[in-house]
C-alpha cells in the first residue's frame, strides 16, 4: 500500500502532500469528500508516485472516483497529472480561461514557444550562449505534464460545489495569468494556491506568456484576498496559516523594497533587464533560477515603467530601461 501524507484540515476537506523536485519539495493538493465522489483541487506532477498517492487518498477518504478536478494554474506541480486524472470517462477539468491557451505551446507544441523565449532572452540582454540553453530548459517540464482539455473554463466569481461545500472562484493573476484561489464563506477558508504562501514569495514574472503588468495585478489580488479576512489560509506550499493581513503587508513590503532597489540600479544609467537581474541577485548557476530572476526583474521594471518611474525603450533587437528624465 502507498504511504500518503493525508490530513483533514476542515470537515470533509483533506490536504494531501505530494513530492516535487523544487520549492520546499512538496505541493499541497486538497480533496473534498462527498460520499462516493471526491473533488480535487490541483493534482501534482504526472509521476507514478504522485498519481498513486492521489488514488490512495481517494480510497482513504471513502470515495470511489474523482468527480471534478479544479486547477489553480497550469504550472507542472499543480496541473501535471491532469491528463491522467481528467478527460472522457474521468474527472471534469475546471481551469481559468486565461490558462487554457497556454497549455499547448508550453507542453505540447513547444517549438514556437522555445523560439519566442529565445528572442525574449536576447532582447533583454541575455548573452547568446546562455539564451540558447535557457530557452531550451522548458523542454524538461513537458516530461512531467500530461495535458487535459478543460471541460469548464472559468472567469472568476463562479460558485463551485466542492465536496459538500460551496466555494467562490477568485481570479488572482500575477504568478500566472489565470491563477485562481477558492474561498469558502461559511468557515472562511481560503485555498490560496501559489498566490499567498506562508514563507516564500511566489515568482511574479514578465515573460512571453504573462500578462503585461503582472506585479500590479498580483498586489491587487493580495489586497482583495486579505479583505475577506479568512480564518484559515491553505496554501499550495508550506503549512496552513492565519492572519492574511499581516502576511499580505509583508509580501507587499518585500516587493516595494525590490522596486526601490531596481530604481536605484537603473538610476546609474541605461540598463538591460539581464544587467539589472545580475546586479540584484548576483550570478546564478541554476538555469531555472536564472530565468526566474530575469522574469521577476522584468515584472518590477515594467511596474516602474507603468508608474512612470523609469522609461522603457524598445527596438526589434533590444529592450532597455533608463531613469525618468527629471522635469523642471
C-alpha positions, 0 to 999 in steps of 0.5 A: 500500500502507498504511504500518503501524507493525508490530513483533514484540515476542515470537515470533509476537506483533506490536504494531501502532500505530494513530492516535487523536485523544487520549492520546499519539495512538496505541493499541497493538493486538497480533496473534498469528500462527498460520499462516493465522489471526491473533488480535487483541487490541483493534482501534482506532477504526472509521476507514478508516485504522485498519481498513486498517492492521489488514488490512495487518498481517494480510497482513504477518504471513502470515495470511489472516483474523482468527480471534478478536478479544479486547477489553480494554474497550469504550472507542472506541480499543480496541473501535471497529472491532469491528463491522467486524472481528467478527460472522457470517462474521468474527472471534469477539468475546471481551469481559468480561461486565461490558462487554457491557451497556454497549455499547448505551446508550453507542453505540447507544441513547444517549438514556437514557444522555445523560439519566442523565449529565445528572442525574449532572452536576447532582447533583454540582454541575455548573452547568446550562449546562455539564451540558447540553453535557457530557452531550451530548459522548458523542454524538461517540464513537458516530461512531467505534464500530461495535458487535459482539455478543460471541460469548464473554463472559468472567469472568476466569481463562479460558485463551485460545489466542492465536496459538500461545500460551496466555494467562490472562484477568485481570479488572482493573476500575477504568478500566472495569468489565470491563477485562481484561489477558492474561498469558502464563506461559511468557515472562511477558508481560503485555498490560496494556491501559489498566490499567498504562501506562508514563507516564500514569495511566489515568482511574479514574472514578465515573460512571453506568456504573462500578462503585461503588468503582472506585479500590479495585478498580483498586489491587487489580488493580495489586497482583495484576498486579505479583505475577506479576512479568512480564518484559515489560509491553505496554501499550495506550499508550506503549512496552513496559516492565519492572519492574511493581513499581516502576511499580505503587508509583508509580501507587499513590503518585500516587493516595494523594497525590490522596486526601490532597489531596481530604481536605484540600479537603473538610476546609474544609467541605461540598463538591460533587464539581464544587467539589472537581474545580475546586479540584484541577485548576483550570478546564478548557476541554476538555469531555472533560477536564472530565468526566474530572476530575469522574469521577476526583474522584468515584472518590477521594471515594467511596474516602474515603467507603468508608474512612470518611474523609469522609461522603457525603450524598445527596438526589434533587437533590444529592450532597455530601461533608463531613469525618468528624465527629471522635469523642471 
